[in-house]
Amino acid sequence: MKATMLRAFFSVMIVAVSFLESCAPDDRAFVRDLAQEWMTEHNVNPANEDGSINIMGGVNLLGQAAGVTSRDPEVEAVMNAYTVIDNINRSDQLMEEGRQNRDPAKMDQAIDNRPGDWTYRTSRGALALEYGDVETAQEQFVAADAIVQQGNIDPVWYANQGISDLQSIPGAEHINYGEPCRAYYEQLSYYQAVLHQSATDPQEKARAMAALQDAEAKLTQCK
């Protein structure tokens, strides 16, 4: 009974992690740690807790993967959950390196790995604007918006993330010319409008409106 419940739990988590591309990192870490603990207890973890190599665990894991040993559905469910989350973590690391180093290639690789993560798209769009690539920026912003709409993502989270990405552009406040300027303030105005529409607290709503009016005013000043 316990084994059946565990299989069901990990099967549900695999589906959740696979389709909820932007699930919280803490949730992914919880499932990954749980899978690691289970793999260690059943000697199918290729690494010991101290990071050293567990030879028998590696052999057992390879045997399961290759079908040499009897394929246990319980083991497969845990391995699949662990693999899915590990792949997400690697993509997150690529994206974070891209953000820190202002590297579009790293960001593109992360997006290729996880095209359904809208946070990757808003960051990539902002970086494209930083480099004056308005077409790529708009493509990424449109893709992010579609993912958010389809996935019922919290609009406040979405807008705040988008604003943060735009404001991460070095010297963003000095963007005042041509298409990059217009694209920047149009997108910033959009995010502020989303915040204003979604806010329930009167003070938050007022702050969002003031920020929206400021962005719209700067849009009219683009040269």
MODELLER restraints for C-alpha pairs under 7 A, 6 or more apart:
rsr = mdl.restraints
at = mdl.atoms
rsr.add(forms.Gaussian(group=physical.xy_distance, feature=features.Distance(at['CA:7:A'], at['CA:74:A']), mean=5.24, stdev=0.5))
rsr.add(forms.Gaussian(group=physical.xy_distance, feature=features.Distance(at['CA:7:A'], at['CA:77:A']), mean=6.19, stdev=0.5))
rsr.add(forms.Gaussian(group=physical.xy_distance, feature=features.Distance(at['CA:10:A'], at['CA:77:A']), mean=5.79, stdev=0.5))
rsr.add(forms.Gaussian(group=physical.xy_distance, feature=features.Distance(at['CA:10:A'], at['CA:78:A']), mean=6.12, stdev=0.5))
rsr.add(forms.Gaussian(group=physical.xy_distance, feature=features.Distance(at['CA:10:A'], at['CA:81:A']), mean=6.46, stdev=0.5))
rsr.add(forms.Gaussian(group=physical.xy_distance, feature=features.Distance(at['CA:11:A'], at['CA:77:A']), mean=6.02, stdev=0.5))
rsr.add(forms.Gaussian(group=physical.xy_distance, feature=features.Distance(at['CA:13:A'], at['CA:81:A']), mean=6.82, stdev=0.5))
rsr.add(forms.Gaussian(group=physical.xy_distance, feature=features.Distance(at['CA:14:A'], at['CA:80:A']), mean=6.99, stdev=0.5))
rsr.add(forms.Gaussian(group=physical.xy_distance, feature=features.Distance(at['CA:14:A'], at['CA:81:A']), mean=5.11, stdev=0.5))
rsr.add(forms.Gaussian(group=physical.xy_distance, feature=features.Distance(at['CA:17:A'], at['CA:23:A']), mean=6.99, stdev=0.5))
rsr.add(forms.Gaussian(group=physical.xy_distance, feature=features.Distance(at['CA:21:A'], at['CA:116:A']), mean=5.91, stdev=0.5))
rsr.add(forms.Gaussian(group=physical.xy_distance, feature=features.Distance(at['CA:21:A'], at['CA:117:A']), mean=5.21, stdev=0.5))
rsr.add(forms.Gaussian(group=physical.xy_distance, feature=features.Distance(at['CA:22:A'], at['CA:117:A']), mean=5.63, stdev=0.5))
rsr.add(forms.Gaussian(group=physical.xy_distance, feature=features.Distance(at['CA:28:A'], at['CA:85:A']), mean=6.18, stdev=0.5))
rsr.add(forms.Gaussian(group=physical.xy_distance, feature=features.Distance(at['CA:32:A'], at['CA:82:A']), mean=5.36, stdev=0.5))
rsr.add(forms.Gaussian(group=physical.xy_distance, feature=features.Distance(at['CA:32:A'], at['CA:85:A']), mean=6.43, stdev=0.5))
rsr.add(forms.Gaussian(group=physical.xy_distance, feature=features.Distance(at['CA:35:A'], at['CA:78:A']), mean=5.61, stdev=0.5))
rsr.add(forms.Gaussian(group=physical.xy_distance, feature=features.Distance(at['CA:35:A'], at['CA:82:A']), mean=5.91, stdev=0.5))
rsr.add(forms.Gaussian(group=physical.xy_distance, feature=features.Distance(at['CA:36:A'], at['CA:45:A']), mean=6.97, stdev=0.5))
rsr.add(forms.Gaussian(group=physical.xy_distance, feature=features.Distance(at['CA:39:A'], at['CA:45:A']), mean=4.95, stdev=0.5))
rsr.add(forms.Gaussian(group=physical.xy_distance, feature=features.Distance(at['CA:43:A'], at['CA:57:A']), mean=4.74, stdev=0.5))
rsr.add(forms.Gaussian(group=physical.xy_distance, feature=features.Distance(at['CA:44:A'], at['CA:57:A']), mean=4.18, stdev=0.5))
rsr.add(forms.Gaussian(group=physical.xy_distance, feature=features.Distance(at['CA:44:A'], at['CA:58:A']), mean=6.26, stdev=0.5))
rsr.add(forms.Gaussian(group=physical.xy_distance, feature=features.Distance(at['CA:44:A'], at['CA:60:A']), mean=5.35, stdev=0.5))
rsr.add(forms.Gaussian(group=physical.xy_distance, feature=features.Distance(at['CA:44:A'], at['CA:61:A']), mean=4.83, stdev=0.5))
rsr.add(forms.Gaussian(group=physical.xy_distance, feature=features.Distance(at['CA:45:A'], at['CA:57:A']), mean=4.78, stdev=0.5))
rsr.add(forms.Gaussian(group=physical.xy_distance, feature=features.Distance(at['CA:45:A'], at['CA:58:A']), mean=6.16, stdev=0.5))
rsr.add(forms.Gaussian(group=physical.xy_distance, feature=features.Distance(at['CA:45:A'], at['CA:61:A']), mean=6.81, stdev=0.5))
rsr.add(forms.Gaussian(group=physical.xy_distance, feature=features.Distance(at['CA:46:A'], at['CA:53:A']), mean=6.01, stdev=0.5))
rsr.add(forms.Gaussian(group=physical.xy_distance, feature=features.Distance(at['CA:46:A'], at['CA:54:A']), mean=4.87, stdev=0.5))
rsr.add(forms.Gaussian(group=physical.xy_distance, feature=features.Distance(at['CA:46:A'], at['CA:55:A']), mean=6.44, stdev=0.5))
rsr.add(forms.Gaussian(group=physical.xy_distance, feature=features.Distance(at['CA:46:A'], at['CA:57:A']), mean=4.71, stdev=0.5))
rsr.add(forms.Gaussian(group=physical.xy_distance, feature=features.Distance(at['CA:46:A'], at['CA:58:A']), mean=4.00, stdev=0.5))
rsr.add(forms.Gaussian(group=physical.xy_distance, feature=features.Distance(at['CA:47:A'], at['CA:53:A']), mean=4.72, stdev=0.5))
rsr.add(forms.Gaussian(group=physical.xy_distance, feature=features.Distance(at['CA:47:A'], at['CA:54:A']), mean=4.91, stdev=0.5))
rsr.add(forms.Gaussian(group=physical.xy_distance, feature=features.Distance(at['CA:48:A'], at['CA:54:A']), mean=5.59, stdev=0.5))
rsr.add(forms.Gaussian(group=physical.xy_distance, feature=features.Distance(at['CA:63:A'], at['CA:69:A']), mean=5.17, stdev=0.5))
rsr.add(forms.Gaussian(group=physical.xy_distance, feature=features.Distance(at['CA:64:A'], at['CA:70:A']), mean=6.82, stdev=0.5))
rsr.add(forms.Gaussian(group=physical.xy_distance, feature=features.Distance(at['CA:64:A'], at['CA:71:A']), mean=5.68, stdev=0.5))
rsr.add(forms.Gaussian(group=physical.xy_distance, feature=features.Distance(at['CA:91:A'], at['CA:110:A']), mean=4.90, stdev=0.5))
rsr.add(forms.Gaussian(group=physical.xy_distance, feature=features.Distance(at['CA:91:A'], at['CA:113:A']), mean=6.55, stdev=0.5))
rsr.add(forms.Gaussian(group=physical.xy_distance, feature=features.Distance(at['CA:94:A'], at['CA:106:A']), mean=5.64, stdev=0.5))
rsr.add(forms.Gaussian(group=physical.xy_distance, feature=features.Distance(at['CA:94:A'], at['CA:107:A']), mean=6.59, stdev=0.5))
rsr.add(forms.Gaussian(group=physical.xy_distance, feature=features.Distance(at['CA:94:A'], at['CA:110:A']), mean=5.72, stdev=0.5))
rsr.add(forms.Gaussian(group=physical.xy_distance, feature=features.Distance(at['CA:95:A'], at['CA:106:A']), mean=6.23, stdev=0.5))
rsr.add(forms.Gaussian(group=physical.xy_distance, feature=features.Distance(at['CA:95:A'], at['CA:107:A']), mean=4.97, stdev=0.5))
rsr.add(forms.Gaussian(group=physical.xy_distance, feature=features.Distance(at['CA:95:A'], at['CA:110:A']), mean=5.62, stdev=0.5))
rsr.add(forms.Gaussian(group=physical.xy_distance, feature=features.Distance(at['CA:95:A'], at['CA:120:A']), mean=6.86, stdev=0.5))
rsr.add(forms.Gaussian(group=physical.xy_distance, feature=features.Distance(at['CA:97:A'], at['CA:106:A']), mean=6.92, stdev=0.5))
rsr.add(forms.Gaussian(group=physical.xy_distance, feature=features.Distance(at['CA:98:A'], at['CA:104:A']), mean=6.26, stdev=0.5))
rsr.add(forms.Gaussian(group=physical.xy_distance, feature=features.Distance(at['CA:98:A'], at['CA:106:A']), mean=4.97, stdev=0.5))
rsr.add(forms.Gaussian(group=physical.xy_distance, feature=features.Distance(at['CA:98:A'], at['CA:107:A']), mean=5.15, stdev=0.5))
rsr.add(forms.Gaussian(group=physical.xy_distance, feature=features.Distance(at['CA:102:A'], at['CA:127:A']), mean=6.86, stdev=0.5))
rsr.add(forms.Gaussian(group=physical.xy_distance, feature=features.Distance(at['CA:107:A'], at['CA:124:A']), mean=6.40, stdev=0.5))
rsr.add(forms.Gaussian(group=physical.xy_distance, feature=features.Distance(at['CA:111:A'], at['CA:120:A']), mean=6.40, stdev=0.5))
rsr.add(forms.Gaussian(group=physical.xy_distance, feature=features.Distance(at['CA:116:A'], at['CA:147:A']), mean=6.62, stdev=0.5))
rsr.add(forms.Gaussian(group=physical.xy_distance, feature=features.Distance(at['CA:118:A'], at['CA:144:A']), mean=4.52, stdev=0.5))
rsr.add(forms.Gaussian(group=physical.xy_distance, feature=features.Distance(at['CA:118:A'], at['CA:147:A']), mean=6.10, stdev=0.5))
rsr.add(forms.Gaussian(group=physical.xy_distance, feature=features.Distance(at['CA:118:A'], at['CA:148:A']), mean=6.74, stdev=0.5))
rsr.add(forms.Gaussian(group=physical.xy_distance, feature=features.Distance(at['CA:121:A'], at['CA:140:A']), mean=5.10, stdev=0.5))
rsr.add(forms.Gaussian(group=physical.xy_distance, feature=features.Distance(at['CA:121:A'], at['CA:141:A']), mean=6.46, stdev=0.5))
rsr.add(forms.Gaussian(group=physical.xy_distance, feature=features.Distance(at['CA:121:A'], at['CA:143:A']), mean=6.98, stdev=0.5))
rsr.add(forms.Gaussian(group=physical.xy_distance, feature=features.Distance(at['CA:121:A'], at['CA:144:A']), mean=5.43, stdev=0.5))
rsr.add(forms.Gaussian(group=physical.xy_distance, feature=features.Distance(at['CA:122:A'], at['CA:140:A']), mean=6.51, stdev=0.5))
rsr.add(forms.Gaussian(group=physical.xy_distance, feature=features.Distance(at['CA:122:A'], at['CA:141:A']), mean=5.89, stdev=0.5))
rsr.add(forms.Gaussian(group=physical.xy_distance, feature=features.Distance(at['CA:122:A'], at['CA:144:A']), mean=6.30, stdev=0.5))
rsr.add(forms.Gaussian(group=physical.xy_distance, feature=features.Distance(at['CA:122:A'], at['CA:162:A']), mean=5.70, stdev=0.5))
rsr.add(forms.Gaussian(group=physical.xy_distance, feature=features.Distance(at['CA:122:A'], at['CA:165:A']), mean=6.64, stdev=0.5))
rsr.add(forms.Gaussian(group=physical.xy_distance, feature=features.Distance(at['CA:123:A'], at['CA:165:A']), mean=5.40, stdev=0.5))
rsr.add(forms.Gaussian(group=physical.xy_distance, feature=features.Distance(at['CA:124:A'], at['CA:140:A']), mean=6.70, stdev=0.5))
rsr.add(forms.Gaussian(group=physical.xy_distance, feature=features.Distance(at['CA:125:A'], at['CA:136:A']), mean=6.67, stdev=0.5))
rsr.add(forms.Gaussian(group=physical.xy_distance, feature=features.Distance(at['CA:125:A'], at['CA:137:A']), mean=3.90, stdev=0.5))
rsr.add(forms.Gaussian(group=physical.xy_distance, feature=features.Distance(at['CA:125:A'], at['CA:138:A']), mean=6.72, stdev=0.5))
rsr.add(forms.Gaussian(group=physical.xy_distance, feature=features.Distance(at['CA:125:A'], at['CA:140:A']), mean=5.10, stdev=0.5))
rsr.add(forms.Gaussian(group=physical.xy_distance, feature=features.Distance(at['CA:125:A'], at['CA:141:A']), mean=5.91, stdev=0.5))
rsr.add(forms.Gaussian(group=physical.xy_distance, feature=features.Distance(at['CA:126:A'], at['CA:137:A']), mean=6.46, stdev=0.5))
rsr.add(forms.Gaussian(group=physical.xy_distance, feature=features.Distance(at['CA:126:A'], at['CA:165:A']), mean=5.91, stdev=0.5))
rsr.add(forms.Gaussian(group=physical.xy_distance, feature=features.Distance(at['CA:126:A'], at['CA:166:A']), mean=5.26, stdev=0.5))
rsr.add(forms.Gaussian(group=physical.xy_distance, feature=features.Distance(at['CA:128:A'], at['CA:134:A']), mean=6.57, stdev=0.5))
rsr.add(forms.Gaussian(group=physical.xy_distance, feature=features.Distance(at['CA:128:A'], at['CA:136:A']), mean=6.13, stdev=0.5))
rsr.add(forms.Gaussian(group=physical.xy_distance, feature=features.Distance(at['CA:128:A'], at['CA:137:A']), mean=5.08, stdev=0.5))
rsr.add(forms.Gaussian(group=physical.xy_distance, feature=features.Distance(at['CA:129:A'], at['CA:137:A']), mean=5.83, stdev=0.5))
rsr.add(forms.Gaussian(group=physical.xy_distance, feature=features.Distance(at['CA:129:A'], at['CA:180:A']), mean=5.95, stdev=0.5))
rsr.add(forms.Gaussian(group=physical.xy_distance, feature=features.Distance(at['CA:130:A'], at['CA:169:A']), mean=6.02, stdev=0.5))
rsr.add(forms.Gaussian(group=physical.xy_distance, feature=features.Distance(at['CA:132:A'], at['CA:180:A']), mean=5.75, stdev=0.5))
rsr.add(forms.Gaussian(group=physical.xy_distance, feature=features.Distance(at['CA:134:A'], at['CA:179:A']), mean=6.91, stdev=0.5))
rsr.add(forms.Gaussian(group=physical.xy_distance, feature=features.Distance(at['CA:134:A'], at['CA:180:A']), mean=6.03, stdev=0.5))
rsr.add(forms.Gaussian(group=physical.xy_distance, feature=features.Distance(at['CA:134:A'], at['CA:183:A']), mean=6.85, stdev=0.5))
rsr.add(forms.Gaussian(group=physical.xy_distance, feature=features.Distance(at['CA:155:A'], at['CA:194:A']), mean=6.74, stdev=0.5))
rsr.add(forms.Gaussian(group=physical.xy_distance, feature=features.Distance(at['CA:155:A'], at['CA:198:A']), mean=6.82, stdev=0.5))
rsr.add(forms.Gaussian(group=physical.xy_distance, feature=features.Distance(at['CA:156:A'], at['CA:195:A']), mean=5.77, stdev=0.5))
rsr.add(forms.Gaussian(group=physical.xy_distance, feature=features.Distance(at['CA:156:A'], at['CA:198:A']), mean=6.58, stdev=0.5))
rsr.add(forms.Gaussian(group=physical.xy_distance, feature=features.Distance(at['CA:159:A'], at['CA:191:A']), mean=4.78, stdev=0.5))
rsr.add(forms.Gaussian(group=physical.xy_distance, feature=features.Distance(at['CA:159:A'], at['CA:192:A']), mean=6.96, stdev=0.5))
rsr.add(forms.Gaussian(group=physical.xy_distance, feature=features.Distance(at['CA:159:A'], at['CA:194:A']), mean=6.34, stdev=0.5))
rsr.add(forms.Gaussian(group=physical.xy_distance, feature=features.Distance(at['CA:159:A'], at['CA:195:A']), mean=6.20, stdev=0.5))
rsr.add(forms.Gaussian(group=physical.xy_distance, feature=features.Distance(at['CA:162:A'], at['CA:191:A']), mean=6.72, stdev=0.5))
rsr.add(forms.Gaussian(group=physical.xy_distance, feature=features.Distance(at['CA:163:A'], at['CA:188:A']), mean=6.37, stdev=0.5))
rsr.add(forms.Gaussian(group=physical.xy_distance, feature=features.Distance(at['CA:163:A'], at['CA:191:A']), mean=6.57, stdev=0.5))
rsr.add(forms.Gaussian(group=physical.xy_distance, feature=features.Distance(at['CA:175:A'], at['CA:181:A']), mean=5.39, stdev=0.5))
rsr.add(forms.Gaussian(group=physical.xy_distance, feature=features.Distance(at['CA:176:A'], at['CA:222:A']), mean=4.89, stdev=0.5))
rsr.add(forms.Gaussian(group=physical.xy_distance, feature=features.Distance(at['CA:176:A'], at['CA:223:A']), mean=6.20, stdev=0.5))
rsr.add(forms.Gaussian(group=physical.xy_distance, feature=features.Distance(at['CA:177:A'], at['CA:222:A']), mean=5.16, stdev=0.5))
rsr.add(forms.Gaussian(group=physical.xy_distance, feature=features.Distance(at['CA:177:A'], at['CA:223:A']), mean=4.55, stdev=0.5))
rsr.add(forms.Gaussian(group=physical.xy_distance, feature=features.Distance(at['CA:178:A'], at['CA:222:A']), mean=6.51, stdev=0.5))
rsr.add(forms.Gaussian(group=physical.xy_distance, feature=features.Distance(at['CA:178:A'], at['CA:223:A']), mean=5.76, stdev=0.5))
rsr.add(forms.Gaussian(group=physical.xy_distance, feature=features.Distance(at['CA:181:A'], at['CA:222:A']), mean=5.79, stdev=0.5))
rsr.add(forms.Gaussian(group=physical.xy_distance, feature=features.Distance(at['CA:182:A'], at['CA:219:A']), mean=5.84, stdev=0.5))
rsr.add(forms.Gaussian(group=physical.xy_distance, feature=features.Distance(at['CA:182:A'], at['CA:222:A']), mean=6.25, stdev=0.5))
rsr.add(forms.Gaussian(group=physical.xy_distance, feature=features.Distance(at['CA:185:A'], at['CA:215:A']), mean=5.73, stdev=0.5))
rsr.add(forms.Gaussian(group=physical.xy_distance, feature=features.Distance(at['CA:185:A'], at['CA:216:A']), mean=6.84, stdev=0.5))
rsr.add(forms.Gaussian(group=physical.xy_distance, feature=features.Distance(at['CA:185:A'], at['CA:218:A']), mean=6.93, stdev=0.5))
rsr.add(forms.Gaussian(group=physical.xy_distance, feature=features.Distance(at['CA:185:A'], at['CA:219:A']), mean=5.29, stdev=0.5))
rsr.add(forms.Gaussian(group=physical.xy_distance, feature=features.Distance(at['CA:186:A'], at['CA:219:A']), mean=6.84, stdev=0.5))
rsr.add(forms.Gaussian(group=physical.xy_distance, feature=features.Distance(at['CA:188:A'], at['CA:215:A']), mean=6.51, stdev=0.5))
rsr.add(forms.Gaussian(group=physical.xy_distance, feature=features.Distance(at['CA:189:A'], at['CA:212:A']), mean=5.33, stdev=0.5))
rsr.add(forms.Gaussian(group=physical.xy_distance, feature=features.Distance(at['CA:189:A'], at['CA:215:A']), mean=5.47, stdev=0.5))
rsr.add(forms.Gaussian(group=physical.xy_distance, feature=features.Distance(at['CA:189:A'], at['CA:216:A']), mean=6.16, stdev=0.5))
rsr.add(forms.Gaussian(group=physical.xy_distance, feature=features.Distance(at['CA:192:A'], at['CA:208:A']), mean=5.72, stdev=0.5))
rsr.add(forms.Gaussian(group=physical.xy_distance, feature=features.Distance(at['CA:192:A'], at['CA:211:A']), mean=6.50, stdev=0.5))
rsr.add(forms.Gaussian(group=physical.xy_distance, feature=features.Distance(at['CA:192:A'], at['CA:212:A']), mean=5.10, stdev=0.5))
rsr.add(forms.Gaussian(group=physical.xy_distance, feature=features.Distance(at['CA:193:A'], at['CA:212:A']), mean=6.25, stdev=0.5))
rsr.add(forms.Gaussian(group=physical.xy_distance, feature=features.Distance(at['CA:195:A'], at['CA:208:A']), mean=6.01, stdev=0.5))
rsr.add(forms.Gaussian(group=physical.xy_distance, feature=features.Distance(at['CA:196:A'], at['CA:205:A']), mean=5.06, stdev=0.5))
rsr.add(forms.Gaussian(group=physical.xy_distance, feature=features.Distance(at['CA:196:A'], at['CA:208:A']), mean=4.98, stdev=0.5))
rsr.add(forms.Gaussian(group=physical.xy_distance, feature=features.Distance(at['CA:196:A'], at['CA:209:A']), mean=5.94, stdev=0.5))
rsr.add(forms.Gaussian(group=physical.xy_distance, feature=features.Distance(at['CA:199:A'], at['CA:205:A']), mean=5.24, stdev=0.5))
